[in-house]
């Protein structure tokens, strides 16, 4: 079985991984509405750059957007040209990036550790929970992770003992072009991770001489500066330096000093979140720890240096988000799978205890979650089936780990098929639950230039799905006065009436306490807007907050474009 498996993945491994990536990352991507707040911001900013025919400065809702450099917008723009402005076009760059990393893990791992651990690490990359999410999101993270992967691999190839049959120029260009693209994707973190990995590799984990001349640091740095400067200098000139002040100052430095959105700093945060981010493959980590001193060689020393770097960089960073340490995941999965596939390394009591405690605990929790959702009298069918599909999907992922534990790799195929099916269900039900899509349909009949006002419902997805400029500066205290103004009589308002937490609604469905109403407006909009607006109610799930929202649309009887 092992010989057959190794021969198969050696010949067809890349194509198998591409197929797995298609099955795990594409289903549902067409239907799932843009999530969180950054997805619609990136997606709409790209559309606004296209409308302005601007390649330098992104805008969102008619204003500068300095959050990230432009690579993601450029890449997304290509997909908009091909597929038009859509969720699929906005997300496809992340899918490509995830596949590029998967293929890279296979090629690098096969060269130094063997085809079997390389393939399993690539497979694990495409199916671990954090990549399962970010591998399809309309964000800048996956292009940055792909750039860090190839830059790190190229540095290792240049710095180790040279192979005369492997021309150094290709690794030189891969290293510095990857660093330049990484910076253009998400800024200095793309440089910091490979640099710190190189330092730890040389000074801590492989304290032997490296071939620094082959790295050609000065010449390579000039290439990176030219790549970044070709965009950065015009961007600084056009914005009078604001791109640096806000992009670096607010979105990089300030987040390192003060937690974003007033989040609390949790000690050991990234070690704790690894149990979710690396689900279900962290179940194998016990065997790696049991054999932690075995198989130490130069490639392993570099992998460990690579793994540690993102965790140390973000250890002192005040804003904590689980995906920040994703650049470590390719090396971590490869390092782990070397231990998993080593037949002469024992699992030991730690490896077995770790595996079964984790797998069985997750099996119980996910099954309970599935019963909790399906067994409740939750009246919102779309939310019920979407959550059930998610729990079922995670159960299927958990099943793959058990199959791999016993070398039954072929059994992963039906689980992958189930994952694809559950994603289609998840995407369709999430689309039904979205309040923004029906709101966009209501608004599309308004004349271009009509003033649109969001009150207590300030989701960026409104801007993406309507393709119009919104005024989010009116709060509920100002609403009555704004409605009575001359401009207000001809404006369209989207107002949050109230919202409920979904968890509380499910518990209520089981006979528990009634779900609380939050952010209640406390204004009879039907009476206030009588004579000037038609009042319509839209209910749906606010994905950015996971709240079931009752939203009122005040459609003007006499719409006029804003002056």
C-alpha positions in Angstrom: 0.0 0.0 0.0 2.7 2.4 1.0 4.8 1.7 -2.2 1.7 2.1 -4.4 0.8 5.4 -2.6 4.3 6.8 -3.0 4.5 5.9 -6.7 1.1 7.4 -7.4 1.7 10.7 -5.7 5.2 10.9 -7.1 3.7 10.7 -10.6 0.4 12.5 -10.2 0.8 14.4 -6.9 0.5 17.9 -8.3 -2.7 17.0 -10.2 -4.2 15.3 -7.2 -3.5 18.4 -5.1 -5.0 20.7 -7.7 -8.1 18.5 -7.7 -8.3 18.5 -3.9 -7.9 22.3 -3.9 -10.7 22.7 -6.4 -12.9 20.4 -4.3 -12.2 22.2 -1.0 -11.8 25.8 -2.1 -14.1 26.5 -5.0 -17.5 25.0 -4.0 -19.6 27.7 -2.3 -17.1 30.4 -3.2 -19.6 31.6 -5.9 -22.5 31.9 -3.5 -21.2 32.7 0.0 -21.8 36.5 0.4 -18.7 38.6 1.2 -17.9 38.1 4.9 -16.6 40.2 7.7 -15.8 43.8 6.8 -12.5 43.6 4.9 -13.7 41.3 2.2 -16.2 43.9 0.8 -13.7 46.7 1.3 -11.0 45.0 -0.8 -13.6 43.9 -3.4 -15.2 47.3 -3.8 -11.9 49.2 -3.7 -10.7 47.2 -6.7 -13.9 48.2 -8.5 -13.5 51.8 -7.6 -9.8 51.7 -8.8 -11.1 50.4 -12.1 -13.8 53.0 -12.4 -11.1 55.7 -11.8 -8.6 53.9 -14.1 -6.2 54.2 -11.2 -3.4 51.7 -10.5 -1.8 53.5 -7.6 -4.2 54.5 -4.9 -7.2 52.4 -3.8 -10.5 54.1 -2.8 -13.4 52.7 -0.9 -16.8 54.4 -0.7 -15.2 57.4 -2.5 -12.5 57.9 0.1 -8.8 56.8 0.3 -8.2 53.3 1.5 -4.7 52.9 2.9 -4.9 49.6 4.7 -2.8 47.5 2.3 -0.4 47.9 -0.7 -1.9 47.3 -4.2 -1.0 43.8 -5.2 -4.3 42.3 -4.1 -6.2 45.0 -5.9 -4.2 44.4 -9.1 -4.7 40.7 -9.1 -8.4 41.0 -8.3 -8.7 43.5 -11.1 -7.6 40.9 -13.6 -10.3 38.5 -12.4 -12.9 41.2 -12.6 -12.0 41.7 -16.2 -12.4 38.0 -16.9 -15.4 37.2 -14.6 -16.9 40.6 -13.9 -17.3 42.1 -10.5 -18.5 39.2 -8.3 -17.7 37.2 -5.2 -15.9 34.6 -7.3 -13.7 37.2 -9.1 -12.9 38.9 -5.8 -11.8 35.7 -4.1 -10.0 33.8 -6.9 -6.6 35.3 -6.2 -6.6 33.6 -2.8 -7.5 30.3 -4.3 -4.6 30.6 -6.8 -2.2 31.5 -3.9 -3.3 28.6 -1.8 -2.7 26.2 -4.7 0.7 27.7 -5.4 1.7 27.1 -1.8 0.4 23.5 -1.9 2.4 22.7 -5.0 5.5 24.4 -3.4 5.2 22.3 -0.3 5.1 19.2 -2.4 8.1 20.1 -4.5 10.3 21.4 -1.6 9.2 18.6 0.7 9.8 15.9 -1.9 13.3 17.1 -2.5 14.4 17.0 1.1 12.0 14.7 3.1 10.5 12.3 0.6 7.3 12.3 -1.5 5.0 10.9 1.2 5.5 13.5 3.9 5.6 16.2 1.2 2.2 15.1 -0.3 0.5 14.7 3.1 1.7 18.2 4.2 0.3 19.7 1.0 -2.9 17.9 1.5 -3.1 19.0 5.1 -2.4 22.6 4.0 -5.4 22.6 1.7 -7.7 21.1 4.3 -6.7 22.7 7.6 -9.3 25.1 9.0 -7.4 28.4 8.8 -6.5 27.8 5.1 -10.0 26.5 4.5 -11.2 30.0 5.4 -8.5 32.3 4.1 -7.8 30.2 1.1 -10.9 31.7 -0.5 -11.3 35.1 1.1 -11.0 38.4 -0.8 -8.1 39.5 1.3 -4.4 40.1 1.0 -3.2 37.3 3.3 -2.8 34.4 0.9 -0.7 36.2 -1.7 1.5 37.3 1.1 1.8 33.8 2.5 2.6 32.4 -0.9 5.3 35.1 -1.3 6.8 34.3 2.1 6.8 30.6 1.2 8.8 30.9 -2.0 11.1 33.5 -0.6 12.0 31.3 2.3 12.5 28.2 0.1 14.7 30.2 -2.3 16.8 31.6 0.6 17.4 28.0 1.8 18.5 26.9 -1.6 20.9 29.8 -2.0 22.5 29.5 1.5 23.0 25.8 1.7 25.9 23.9 0.0 25.6 24.6 -3.7 24.3 22.0 -6.2 26.1 22.5 -9.5 23.1 21.1 -11.4 20.8 23.6 -9.8 21.5 27.1 -11.2 21.7 29.7 -8.5 20.2 32.5 -10.6 16.7 31.0 -10.6 16.7 30.9 -6.7 18.1 34.5 -6.6 15.3 35.9 -8.7 12.7 33.8 -6.9 13.9 35.1 -3.5 13.9 38.8 -4.3 10.9 38.9 -6.6 8.9 37.0 -3.9 10.0 39.5 -1.2 9.0 42.4 -3.5 5.6 40.8 -4.2 5.1 40.0 -0.6 5.7 43.6 0.5 3.3 44.8 -2.3 0.7 42.3 -0.9 0.8 43.1 2.8 3.7 45.3 3.7 6.8 44.6 5.9 5.6 41.3 7.5 6.5 39.7 4.2 10.1 40.8 4.7 10.3 40.3 8.5 9.4 36.6 8.5 12.1 35.3 6.0 14.7 37.7 7.6 14.1 36.4 11.1 14.0 32.8 9.9 17.4 33.4 8.3 18.8 34.8 11.6 17.5 31.9 13.7 18.7 29.4 11.2 22.3 30.8 11.2 22.6 31.7 14.9 20.5 29.2 16.8 19.4 26.0 14.9 22.2 25.5 12.3 25.3 27.2 13.7 27.4 26.6 10.7 28.7 28.7 7.8 26.2 29.6 5.1 26.9 30.6 1.5 26.0 34.3 1.9 27.8 35.3 -1.3 25.2 33.3 -3.2 22.4 35.3 -1.5 23.8 38.6 -2.9 22.0 40.7 -0.4 22.9 44.2 -1.7 21.9 43.4 -5.3 18.8 41.6 -4.2 17.7 44.4 -1.9 17.9 46.8 -4.9 15.5 44.6 -6.8 13.0 44.7 -3.9 13.4 48.5 -3.5 12.8 49.0 -7.2 9.7 46.8 -7.2 8.2 48.6 -4.1 9.4 52.1 -5.2 7.8 51.8 -8.6 4.4 51.9 -6.8 5.3 53.4 -3.5 6.9 56.7 -4.7 3.9 57.6 -6.9 1.5 56.6 -4.1 3.3 58.9 -1.6 3.4 61.8 -4.1 -0.3 61.5 -5.0 -1.4 61.3 -1.4 1.0 63.8 0.1 2.6 61.1 2.2 -0.7 59.9 3.7 -0.2 56.4 2.4 2.8 56.0 4.6 1.4 57.9 7.6 -1.8 56.0 7.7 -0.9 52.7 6.0 2.3 52.1 8.1 1.5 54.4 11.1 -2.0 53.4 11.8 -2.4 49.9 10.3 1.0 48.5 11.2 2.7 50.4 14.0 -0.4 51.4 16.0 -1.8 47.9 15.9 1.4 46.6 17.3 1.3 49.0 20.2 -2.4 49.0 20.9 -4.8 46.2 20.3 -7.2 46.7 17.3 -10.8 47.3 18.2 -9.9 47.2 21.9 -9.3 43.5 21.9 -7.7 42.1 25.0 -4.2 40.7 24.7 -4.3 37.0 25.7 -1.0 35.3 26.8 -0.2 32.3 24.6 -2.9 33.3 22.2 -1.4 31.7 19.1 -0.6 28.5 20.9 -4.2 28.3 22.0 -5.7 29.2 18.6 -3.5 26.6 16.9 -5.9 23.9 18.0 -8.5 25.6 15.8 -6.4 27.1 13.0 -4.6 23.8 12.4 -7.8 21.7 12.8 -7.8 18.7 12.2 -4.1 18.1 11.5 -2.8 19.2 14.9 -4.0 15.8 16.1 -0.7 14.5 14.7 1.5 17.0 16.7 1.9 14.5 19.6 4.0 12.1 17.5 6.2 15.0 16.4 6.8 16.1 20.0 7.5 12.5 21.1 10.2 12.4 18.4 11.3 16.0 18.5 15.0 15.3 18.6 15.0 12.8 15.8 15.9 13.4 12.2 17.8 16.7 12.8 19.5 17.9 9.7 20.0 21.1 7.8 16.5 21.2 6.1 14.9 20.4 9.5 16.9 23.2 11.2 15.6 25.6 8.6 12.0 24.4 8.9 12.1 25.0 12.7 13.6 28.5 12.2 10.8 29.2 9.7 8.1 28.0 12.1 9.3 30.0 15.1 9.7 33.3 13.3 6.0 34.4 12.7 5.1 33.3 16.3 7.9 35.4 17.8 7.2 38.4 15.6 3.5 38.5 16.7 4.3 37.5 20.3 4.9 41.1 21.1 2.2 42.5 18.7 -0.8 43.8 20.5 -3.4 43.1 17.9 -4.0 39.3 17.9 -5.7 37.5 15.1 -5.3 33.8 14.4 -4.4 34.1 10.7 -1.4 36.4 11.4 0.9 33.4 11.9 -0.2 31.6 8.7 3.3 32.1 7.1 4.5 29.4 9.6 1.9 26.8 8.5 3.6 25.3 5.4 6.8 24.6 7.4 4.9 23.4 10.4 2.8 21.0 8.5 5.9 19.6 6.6 7.9 19.3 9.8 4.9 17.4 11.4 4.3 15.1 8.5 7.9 14.0 8.5 7.3 12.5 11.9 3.8 11.1 11.0 5.2 9.1 8.0 8.4 7.8 9.7 7.5 4.2 10.3 10.6 3.7 12.5 9.5 6.5 14.9 7.1 5.4 17.6 3.9 7.2 18.4 4.6 6.8 22.1 2.0 7.4 24.8 2.1 11.2 24.2 1.4 10.8 20.5 -1.5 8.4 21.0 -3.0 10.3 23.9 -2.7 13.6 22.0 -4.3 12.1 18.8 -7.2 10.4 20.4 -8.0 13.0 23.0 -8.1 15.7 20.3 -10.0 13.7 17.7 -12.6 12.3 20.0 -13.1 15.6 21.8 -13.7 17.4 18.5 -16.0 14.5 17.3 -18.1 14.9 20.4 -18.2 18.7 20.2 -19.1 18.8 16.5 -21.8 16.1 16.9 -23.3 18.0 19.8 -23.2 21.2 17.8 -24.9 19.5 14.9 -27.7 18.1 17.1 -27.9 21.5 18.9 -28.7 23.3 15.6 -30.9 20.7 13.9 -32.8 19.8 17.0 -33.8 23.3 18.0 -37.0 25.0 16.9 -35.0 27.8 15.3 -37.5 29.4 12.9 -34.8 30.6 10.4 -34.3 27.7 8.1 -31.4 29.2 6.1 -29.4 29.8 9.3 -30.2 26.4 10.6 -29.1 24.6 7.5 -26.0 26.7 7.0 -24.8 26.0 10.5 -25.6 22.3 10.1 -23.6 22.2 6.9 -20.7 23.8 8.6 -20.7 21.3 11.5 -21.1 18.4 9.1 -18.2 19.7 7.0 -15.9 19.9 10.0 -16.9 16.3 11.0 -15.8 15.2 7.5 -12.5 16.9 8.0 -12.1 15.1 11.3 -12.8 11.8 9.6 -9.9 12.4 7.1 -7.4 12.5 10.0 -8.5 9.2 11.3 -8.2 7.6 7.8 -4.7 9.1 7.5 -3.7 7.8 10.9 -4.1 4.3 9.7 -2.7 4.9 6.1 -6.2 4.5 4.5 -5.5 7.4 2.2 -8.1 6.4 -0.4 -10.9 6.8 2.2 -10.1 10.6 2.1 -11.8 10.7 -1.3 -15.5 10.3 -0.1 -14.8 12.8 2.7 -13.5 15.3 0.2 -16.6 14.8 -1.9 -18.8 15.3 1.1 -16.9 18.5 2.0 -17.6 19.9 -1.5 -21.4 19.1 -1.2 -21.6 20.6 2.3 -20.0 23.8 1.0 -22.5 24.1 -1.8 -25.3 23.8 0.8 -23.5 26.2 3.1 -23.0 28.8 0.3 -26.6 28.6 -0.9 -28.1 28.9 2.6 -25.8 31.8 3.6 -26.9 33.7 0.5 -30.5 33.2 1.5 -29.7 34.5 4.9 -28.0 37.7 3.7 -29.9 40.9 4.3 -27.6 43.0 2.1 -28.4 41.2 -1.2 -32.2 41.9 -1.0 -31.5 45.5 0.1 -29.3 45.9 -3.0 -32.2 44.7 -5.2 -34.5 47.3 -3.6 -32.0 50.1 -4.1 -31.0 49.2 -7.7 -34.2 50.9 -9.0 -33.2 54.3 -7.5 -31.7 57.0 -9.8 -28.0 57.2 -9.9 -26.7 59.7 -7.4 -29.6 59.3 -5.0 -28.3 59.8 -1.4 -28.0 56.5 0.5 -27.8 56.6 4.2 -26.9 53.8 6.6 -28.0 54.2 10.2 -26.6 51.7 12.8 -26.1 49.4 9.9 -22.8 50.5 8.4 -21.6 47.3 6.7 -19.1 47.8 3.9 -21.0 45.0 1.9 -23.7 47.6 1.3 -21.2 49.5 -0.8 -20.0 46.5 -2.7 -23.5 45.0 -3.6 -25.0 48.4 -4.5 -21.9 49.8 -6.2 -22.8 53.3 -4.8 -21.5 55.8 -2.4 -23.0 55.6 1.1 -23.4 58.2 3.9 -22.6 56.4 7.2 -22.3 59.5 9.3 -25.9 59.8 10.5 -26.5 58.1 13.8 -29.9 57.3 15.4 -29.9 60.6 17.4 -29.6 62.5 14.2 -32.0 60.4 12.2 -35.2 62.3 12.9 -33.7 65.6 12.0 -32.1 64.2 8.8 -35.4 62.6 7.7 -37.3 65.9 8.0 -34.7 67.9 6.1 -35.2 68.6 2.4 -32.4 66.3 1.4 -33.8 63.6 3.7 -37.2 63.5 2.0 -35.5 62.4 -1.2 -32.9 60.1 0.4 -33.0 56.3 0.9 -32.3 55.1 4.5 -31.2 51.6 5.6 -31.8 51.5 9.4 -31.1 48.8 11.9 -34.2 48.3 13.9 -32.8 45.7 16.3 -30.7 42.5 16.3 -30.4 39.2 18.2 -27.5 36.9 18.8 -28.0 33.6 16.9 -26.7 31.5 19.8 -29.4 32.9 22.0 -32.0 32.3 19.3 -31.0 28.6 19.1 -31.2 28.2 22.8 -34.6 29.8 22.8 -35.6 27.2 20.2 -34.7 24.5 22.8 -37.1 26.2 25.3 -34.5 28.4 26.9 -34.7 32.1 27.7 -35.9 34.4 24.9 -33.1 35.9 22.9 -32.4 39.5 23.8 -33.1 42.3 21.4 -30.0 44.5 21.1 -29.5 48.0 19.5 -33.2 48.6 19.5 -33.9 51.8 17.6 -36.9 52.9 19.7 -38.4 55.0 16.9 -41.6 54.3 15.0 -40.2 54.8 11.5 -43.5 54.1 9.8 -45.1 57.0 11.5 -42.1 59.3 11.2 -41.6 58.7 7.5 -45.2 58.7 6.6 -45.8 60.7 3.4 -42.2 60.8 2.3 -41.0 57.2 2.3 -42.2 53.7 1.8 -41.3 51.5 4.7 -40.0 48.0 4.0 -38.5 45.4 6.4 -35.6 43.1 5.6 -34.4 40.4 8.0 -31.1 38.6 7.7 -27.9 37.5 9.3 -25.2 40.2 9.6 -22.2 38.0 9.0 -19.7 40.5 10.3 -21.3 40.3 13.7 -23.2 37.0 13.6 -26.4 38.8 14.6 -29.9 38.2 13.2 -30.9 41.7 12.1 -34.2 43.4 11.5 -33.5 46.2 9.1 -35.9 48.9 7.8 -35.5 50.3 4.3 -37.0 53.8 3.9 -37.5 54.1 0.2 -38.2 57.7 -0.9 -41.5 58.3 -2.7 -39.8 61.1 -4.6 -36.1 60.1 -5.1 -33.8 62.7 -6.4 -30.1 62.5 -7.1 -28.0 64.3 -4.5 -26.4 67.5 -5.7 
